[in-house]
C-alpha cells in the first residue's frame, strides 16, 4: 500500500512560488548582494576597472572605432594588471556583460589572458552575456539598482564610452557618489570620446548655472586614446598588494574628507 502524498508545503527557501512573489522581493534583493559578494571573495576579486558604453556600438557599425579602442584599452589594462606583483587579482575589467562596448571590454581583457567580469541584466529583449566573460564571473541581475551597486562596490576606476540612457544613468550615479563623498577613496572617471561627451552633456553649463560647482568638473577627465587612458589610470591608481579582502567601497556619512589611502570606518 502506497503512502499518501505529503500535503506539506516546501521549505520557504525552496518555494519558487514564494520567491517569485511580492513577499519574496526582499530575499531576491539580498541574494543579488550576497551571492556576488561570496563569489568575489572565493575568486579573490577585489578591484575592478569598470567599462560603460552602448550595446549598439557594434564592431562593424559606423562608430566601430570605439569598439576597437575599448577592446585595446581593456587589453592594455589587463596586461598592466597582470604585471603587478600580488596574490590577488587586481584591476579586473568589468562590464555590463552585453554586446557593443561591453563585449569589446571583456574581449580585450580575455585576449590579454586575464579574467573579466560581466554584470548582466535581464531585459524584455533579452540581453545575453557576451562570450568573453570569465565563466565564474558572469552574473545575472534582476534589479538595475543592485547591478549598479556592484559596479560601484569594487570599482577603482570608471571608463565611460559613448552610450545612451543606460550609460548616462550609470555614469551620473558614479559622479553623484563621488560628488557627495560617498566613496571612501578617489575613483578616477574617464570620459572616452571627448567630442561625443562634450556634445551630449554640457557639464560647463551645469557649472555656469550653479547646478554643480567648478570643483565638480575635476571629477572626470576626457580621453581619446587608449594609451593616454592607460597612462592616466597608472598615475591615479596605487596598488595595495597587502590587502587580502575585497575592496568594498564603503558608504559614509558626510564629514571631513579623508586622506587618500585611509582606512574606511
Residue pairs with C-beta under 8 A, 6 or more apart in sequence:
9 15
12 18
13 19
13 27
18 24
19 27
19 28
28 142
28 143
29 143
29 146
32 141
32 142
32 143
32 146
32 147
33 146
33 149
35 139
36 139
36 150
37 246
39 45
39 136
39 137
39 139
40 46
40 154
40 246
41 245
41 246
43 89
43 115
43 136
43 137
44 87
44 88
44 89
45 88
45 89
45 92
45 115
45 117
45 137
45 154
45 246
46 88
46 89
46 90
46 154
46 243
46 245
46 246
46 247
47 90
47 91
47 92
47 154
47 156
47 247
48 91
48 92
48 93
48 94
48 117
48 154
48 155
48 156
49 77
49 91
49 92
49 93
49 94
49 155
49 156
49 157
49 158
49 159
49 233
50 94
50 95
50 151
50 155
50 157
50 158
50 159
51 70
51 73
51 74
51 93
51 94
51 95
51 101
51 102
51 104
51 105
51 159
51 161
52 95
52 96
52 101
52 158
52 159
52 160
52 161
52 163
52 167
52 170
52 171
53 66
53 70
53 100
53 101
53 102
53 104
53 105
53 160
53 161
53 162
53 163
53 167
53 192
54 100
54 101
54 161
54 162
54 163
54 164
54 166
54 167
55 96
55 98
55 99
55 100
55 101
55 102
55 127
56 100
56 164
57 63
57 64
57 66
57 67
57 100
57 101
57 104
57 161
57 162
57 163
58 64
58 67
58 99
58 100
59 67
59 68
59 104
61 67
63 162
66 101
66 104
66 161
66 162
66 192
66 193
67 100
67 101
67 103
67 104
68 104
69 161
69 192
69 225
69 226
70 101
70 104
70 105
70 108
70 159
70 161
70 192
71 104
71 105
71 107
71 108
71 111
72 108
72 226
73 105
73 108
73 159
73 192
73 226
73 229
73 230
74 93
74 104
74 105
74 106
74 107
74 108
74 109
74 112
74 116
75 108
75 109
75 111
75 112
76 108
76 112
76 226
76 227
76 230
77 91
77 93
77 109
77 230
77 233
78 91
78 92
78 93
78 108
78 109
78 112
78 113
78 114
78 116
79 112
79 114
80 91
80 230
80 233
80 234
81 89
81 90
81 91
81 92
81 114
82 112
82 113
82 114
84 90
84 91
84 239
84 241
85 241
86 239
86 241
87 241
87 244
88 243
88 244
89 115
90 239
91 156
91 237
92 109
92 114
92 115
92 116
92 117
92 137
93 105
93 106
93 108
93 109
93 114
93 116
93 117
94 116
94 117
94 118
94 119
94 151
94 154
94 155
95 101
95 102
95 103
95 105
95 106
95 116
95 117
95 118
95 119
95 133
96 102
96 118
96 119
96 120
96 121
96 147
96 151
96 166
96 170
97 106
97 118
97 119
97 120
97 121
97 127
97 129
97 130
97 133
97 138
97 139
98 118
98 120
98 121
98 127
98 128
98 129
98 130
99 127
99 130
101 161
101 162
101 163
102 118
102 130
103 130
103 132
105 116
106 116
106 118
106 130
106 132
106 133
107 130
107 132
109 115
109 116
109 132
110 116
110 132
110 134
115 134
115 137
116 132
116 133
116 134
116 137
117 133
117 134
117 137
117 138
117 139
118 129
118 130
118 133
118 137
118 138
118 139
119 139
119 141
119 147
119 150
119 151
120 127
120 128
120 129
120 138
120 139
120 140
120 141
121 127
121 140
121 141
121 142
121 144
121 147
122 140
122 141
122 142
129 138
129 140
139 150
141 147
141 150
144 169
148 169
148 170
148 173
151 170
151 173
151 174
152 173
152 174
152 177
152 183
152 249
153 248
153 249
154 246
154 247
154 248
154 249
155 174
155 187
155 249
156 185
156 187
156 237
156 247
157 187
157 188
157 189
157 190
157 233
157 236
157 237
158 171
158 174
158 187
158 188
158 189
158 190
159 190
159 192
159 223
159 229
160 167
160 170
160 171
160 189
160 190
160 191
160 192
160 197
161 167
161 192
161 193
162 192
162 193
162 196
162 197
162 200
168 200
168 201
171 189
171 191
174 187
174 189
175 189
175 216
175 219
175 220
177 183
178 187
178 189
178 219
179 212
179 216
179 219
180 254
181 252
181 254
181 257
182 251
182 252
183 249
184 249
184 250
184 252
184 258
184 262
184 264
185 249
185 260
185 261
186 236
186 260
187 249
188 221
188 232
188 233
188 236
188 237
189 219
189 220
189 221
190 220
190 221
190 222
190 223
190 229
190 232
190 233
191 197
191 220
191 221
191 222
191 223
192 223
192 224
192 229
193 224
194 222
194 223
194 224
195 224
197 222
198 222
203 212
203 217
203 220
204 217
206 212
206 216
207 213
207 214
207 216
207 217
221 232
223 229
223 232
238 261
240 247
250 264
250 265
252 264
252 265
258 264
